[in-house]
Each structure stands twice: as structure tokens, then as C-alpha cells.
């Protein structure tokens, strides 16, 4: 019911989830996005039905067979498939800092250090990894930027946009997901040339259309496979009904419609979820699993919104 109250909505969808929403909806390899993230709820509807539709075709001609015409139509509320129930729909935007330019790579001598160096740097600076997900991600971003700048030898050309492109090439939405994937921070020995645009990253509203599925994995009869199948059907139905944001060539998108899984954070305490093997405590393991799962769900237009 928190979704029904404007103030409670912003608390439900935190900054980490908003970053995942933006990364699922837009192509981070072409659009460098970074914090802070804010949600804009233009329209939220609770308990929506996405009706099935039937398509038909009309053909007609004169009696002599000349002047043949063909017309198509689509009727919602009919068809062989059942209507789909979703817990809510959200039309609005995620406001993020977007860099219009940034540096470009002039030469690359690729080095692949272990991502463990990121958390090592955080621990050296703060004494331990922050317990909060947002604080931990912020500290990791600063540590990775420090590594990139140290190796590039040109700190003014290595910025949030550079980090965003690095994460995009790795196929992840956050530094936490990079750490969780056991990947490696690519392109640290890089010579950069700055674009002479003079433009600073600024807040940009990234339009979002999403349907939410609130689920309790501990409930009897829950099936992850069925949730995945339902999510695919919901996204397809949203497209058929036109519940998606218009194309904007300035904002290269991945998916016009998203499905948000609103699920208990404790679901990711299950050690069968990959990604938490190298984390040092329960909270870090849980967050690493969420980020690892988000990395592959994002390709399907699905975003995890974890709640207490």
C-alpha cells in the first residue's frame, strides 16, 4: 500500500533500485548515467488488468473483383489469452546525472586487475565496507575511479561518464555488480583525451513505463520459472497496449517497458543465488546477489526492487 502514498513511493524504490531501473531501460554504453537518482511518479495505478486483445483483418472489393481493399483492426478485451493482472503500473521517469560528453580513449594498454582491489581500497580508506547498500556503492565508485585515474594519468578526463562506459562494457549496472560478478575492471591502463565540450553532467529525466509484480517467494506455490514467464507476457502485453515511453533519439533505450519485481530482500539470503561468494558479511552477500541477479535480468527488461 506504500505505492498509493506519494511520499512512501520514494522510500520504497531506493537509489540502488532506481539505478537498476535506468540501466534496464537505457543503453549505458551510449548514455553515461550516474547518481544521484530520483524517481518521478507522473501516474501510478494500483491493481491493474492488462486485457488480452484480438487482431483481425477485413478484405473487401467491388462485385467485379476490382478495387480490392484490406484493413486491420485490434480489439482489446477479446482473444484466446487471459487478461494479465499486475499489482501496479508506473509512468514517470528516473532523474539521473547524464554526461553529454566525456573523455575518449586515445590508446589502450589493457590491464585486468582483480576487482578485489576495489573493496581493498574502500576498507583501507574507511576501515571496513559500509553496511548500507547506497553508501557501499558510492564508496566503491570512488575507489574504482581512483584506480582508473591513477592508471590513466589524466584525472580530469576520467569522470563518472568514463566509469559508466566501463560498467556498460562489462554488462553491469553498478560497481557492486562488477564486484559480485567476479569480473575484472577493464581498461585501467588507458590514455584518455578529453572532449573539448565544456559541458558538465547534469540532471536528465529518463522516461519510464513499468508494471510491478509484488511477490513473496516464501508463499506456497511460488515458482521463479512462472514469474519469469509472466514477466515476459506482461512486457509483451504492455507493448501491445501502448504502455511504453516514446522513442527519443537523444536517449538510446534498451526496453520501452519494464517489469519490476517487488520482493523481500531476505530472498537473497539464499546461498543458491550466485554472486555473494567473496562478500565479507551477510548484508554484503545479500547485496552482491541482488546485483548479480540484476545483471542478467536487466537484459530481459526486469528490475529487482528489494524491500525489507
Steps between C-alpha positions, in 0.01 A plus 500: 500500500801730523472552125168676552664779704724742307756542779521127574566415134836673503603305809390170345708537185846591632797644317655159428175374345464821297850448359393152391182641343701752298753238389223263386313768308793682336820402322779590742761433231372807315361702789723555802268509804592555862367594844317659663185325378147621570162358404223700335155345525276665241235230517473199729204264481447221750358160406486523122374250245675478165228374268558244228447613144386347175621607159300467184511591136229622267513449125253645257465572130244600243272234352719479191804419718666833436618759751597251768554646848650358818464639850617384841360554847574408858239454773603499864317280751460215255725221386604156611743613770396600850532853632817560700483648849783722622529655843572849369609699198740794509535768236763757583875535492826435674700820534873432477814697431585445135828606345453644150863450408799366690841372410584275211757223492812592304706189575445189706743269674243277668574388853259271684551536876280298732193689611593411858721811481187713503379375838855502631524870424166565670606306809832682515329839483201431727620208711226267365237480228196718582200295612245702301457411134502859372801602709688186393431565131609863534826397669566234236443750218750738657752217538464384139526857372820534702644187338405622153646845556822363646563280199378747238720780628237756403252542782309784333398273209388204715162584646162345579431473127819298456399271785152460351643388168731255679206342684301485178779311324505257792122455468416612855305788653720577798847454646342265753380280214849506350644382831226238540559360151863431585580688184798720448517875470593546137709767336684644797816569302344748266610825343203732481434812295232729633221622273517878486127550562517674835167339591451372853282200593154619592164359608298344218155341528508151348137406420386167648200272446485207739262241640558361846462144622504471880599149600587302812733215401424328834131466409364160404504436127756767414705418191790704367449347157135613495599848617744528212237379251238738641744790478562432131124491435445824694767683300354374172148601607620846604649546154176390334299743713742786440608520864854609427694819469550664159832461323743789548809478280695702755435230763596162352280245670517125558138432596191715457315319779634343818378254760593569861527208740414633846636222720632458856867574539531182706439294184863564414623351826466169316856382419375346175496850352843559343712803568560509873798272525761769563294727726610542860164512685134406458385843381780522244426148377132583459573819305755322281241236410244768415747675270608174335137401433422850374777478243328219307139597575566847358544349155142367529358837603458387863611702802528384862351737757602345831303598810548417870 
